[in-house]
Structures are given as C-alpha cells and as structure tokens.
C-alpha cells in the first residue's frame, strides 16, 4: 500500500492527529512527564535503562506506550490483511543509522513527536529543533534525488515478522512481574519515575499504534512529501496533533510559553537544531521517523525492527558515554558524537547513492 493516502482520507488523518494530541496531553495528566505525553526516543531510552542497557538511574522504566504502539499496529494490520513480513534491506546500515538518529534526538531531548508536543506546551526551544529537523530532512531529500536507496526488502515467513511483537509482549510481562533484574527510577528520581498507570499507558499506546498504522502518520514522511510532491496530507496530521495538544494544554493549565524553565529541555539553540538535523537526516535515509519505524515493525517489517534495536542501542551508548543532553545543556561528548553522526550519515548516503547510479 502506498505511503500516501487518497484525498478522501485527509479528514481521517486530521481526525487521527486530533485524537493523538488529546491522548498525549491526557497521559501527562495521568502522570507522564510534562511535554512528554508521548516521546518515542525518550520511551525507548527509558525502556533500555529498565532492561539494564544503560545505568542512568533517572531514566529507567519500561514504557507500556511502546508496547501498545507495536501491538496496536500489529492487531490492525492483521485485521486488515496488511501484516506482510518483509526484510533484508541493509539491516546493519539501518541499525547504525538508528543509533545516530537516537543520539541526535537525545541531544535535543526528544523525538519529532515530542518536538511537536514541546511546541504545544510553549517550549520555544523546540522552534530551533524544528528548524534543524527541516534542514536535516532537506539534506536527506537531496540524496534521495541523487538516487539514494538501501535496496529492496524481501518477503519473509509470518513467524519472522511476528518475533518483534512477541518480544514486546515479553517486555510488558517483565514490567508487570517487576523481577529484581529490571531497573526502575526511584520516586522523584527523574523522568523515569513519572508515568501513568500501566493500563492507561498501554491503552493509549494501542490507540496511537492503530491510528498511526491506519493513517501512515510520519513527521519525516510528511515534510518529505511536501518537498518532493507538494503533498500535505501526512503533515496535516501532525499539525492537528499540535493544535489539539495546544488546546488541551491551555485547558489544563500546562501551557507555559518561553525558553527558560521548560521541562526536560535545554536552551542551547544551536545544538537543539543540530541534534534534530541529525535525526531528520537519518530518518529520511531510513524511510521514516521513530514512530513510523515502530508501526512498521508491528506490521512485520524486520528492517524496522532492526532500526528500533538500533535506536535502543543508541540510547544505551548516549547514556553510557555521556552523550545525552540534560536540562543544563549538551555535553562535549554529545557534540562530538553529533558531528561524527553527520559524517557517518553523509558517507552512507553518498555510497548508497553511487551504488544506485552505477546500477
């Protein structure tokens, strides 16, 4: 099925965006960190910490929203006969790109989804992130026009496509059982300690996963399609998320406009922009944002599952080696990692564009 939808489905995309924005604000009301009702990068980071992949005590909690996203996508894909396991398109390259996308997100302190939610909460620092994000996407589009490709994927057995959703169920069971080897941020110990009840988070994830699967929502895809084809449908979904989340924040008193004192954010405009530029660039090379990768993994796409593992590895690397930013700003190691990330992605994009031209 095409990534873009017919014009008659534009109202469905906008409606889905409105619902998702409401869900994101509701999750904050029920306990998630402010301006972080939904953040794929943050939630994968927290889950990585809970599983012991990094030791940053402030961000360790298995986020049911991630499990719900994958299962919601999987269930709807099965119901609509869109569960089509595929894979084999440069898995190692996708893993590496996923790592650097996460490093860029943790420089900014949020994924494209959270960038929108930060804007809706009045965090003006996210404006710099948005500028950088668009610049990164434009860089990726430049290579797309040069013929960039990671080659085709191949049909796989259903059991192969079902492994990742089953893994997510196992992770959910670990959260519920809470064995001693699973790590949890202590009360008031950081963002990992702030979360809605498991059932609420899981239901929210299921709903967002199903809606995102149905509409093909992808912030990167939305901006890319506007640039390449003048197609606004996907981007309208995220504009709807922004508007509904903004209204929800105003109603609940969460709207706090300004730069300073924003939750889980820093005020270094340059590195906010560069972090999201790296993320945007990498997401174009991957063919979708972190949200889209989780949804595709739920549909049986093993390349996207590998990408998600790369994102989680990137979170572990970022926190184990002091690359992730904090409210005090970016780290020196993080700045070096972002620069290295640009070099690596440019090399990957160039080589895979040359291979296309040679073919």
Secondary structure, 3 states (H helix, E strand, C coil): CCCCCCHHHHHHHHHHHHHHHHHHHHHHHCCCCCCCCCCHHHHHHHHHHHCCCCCCCCCCCCCHHHHHHHHHHHHHHHHCCCCCCEECCCHHHHHHHHHHHHHHHHHHCCCHHHHHHHHHCCECHHHHHHHHHHHHHHHHHHHHHCCCCCCCCEECCHHHHHHHHHHHHHHHHHHHHCCCCCCCCCCCCCHHHCCCCHHHHHHHHHHHHHHHHHHCCCHHHHHHHHHHHCCCHHHHHHHHHHHHHHHHHHHHCCCCCECCCCCCCCCCHHHHHHHHHHHHHHHHHHCCCHHHHHHHHHCCEHHHHHHHHHHHHHHHHHHHCCCCCECCECCHHHHHHHHHHHHHHHHHHHHHHHHHHHC
